[in-house]
Amino acid sequence: MPRVYSTYLNSSGENVDLEFIKLLGPSSLHLHPNPTLLFLAKNPADSENSLLVKLVAPECYSETVHRTLAARGLAPLLHGTVCVAGAPSAIVMEYLDANSGWMTLQKYIKEHQEIKINTEHPRLVELLEAMKQEGFVHGDLRPINIMCRELPGRGKERGELEIKVIDFDWAGKLGVARYPAGRNPEIPWPGNQRDFIGGDDDKKLLGKTLAKLYS
């Protein structure tokens, strides 16, 4: 069993015990240029709630954007981090469990082709407006980086869709955050490599990748 870090630092600056459960595997989205490993873990003092630990290259993750959106209920709770010089950083967050109904928006759409979802969906409008208000950009806002689940509905009616964004590796402030040098060329990126991520780029990318799921 991998044992990368035994504690993490929470938002109050306190060290919290961290017990690794299992390796979930490398993220298929980040095999190049910087591999990303995902682990399932727990705090021994709170064994009922699992944690997701994402190992990333140092300085390749925007805690600020993640925390801000999490405070609005639009991202998993960010419990803390581990930053050690010369080693991968660990991002410790809420685990969105499939047993609780969570799946990627990409999977949800593939399983429910009759439900048409575009950038005008109320929850996606809320997300895009929240980032605009804060002056943030995500950079890789695709359905595979948005988790969702249906809330209980009334009678035969479908419940509302709850969403939470993940993967803040490229995120940051508008006019500061840039696209990386290495990207998947098959994805219709709105901007060029190393360019600043534009204010409308997230909506453009999300719109194109949502539409492709219905083609």
Secondary structure, DSSP 4 states (H G I P E B T S, - for coil): -----SEEEETTS-EEE-EEEEEEEE-GGGSSSS--EEEEEEETTEEEEEEEEEEE-TT-S-HHHHHHHHHTTSS--EEEEE--TTS-EEEEEE---GGGT-EEHHHHHHH-TTS---TTSHHHHHHHHHHHHHTEE-S---GGGEEEEEPP-STTSPPPEEEEE---SS-EETTT-B--S---TTS--SS-TTSBPPTTHHHHHHHHHHHHTT-
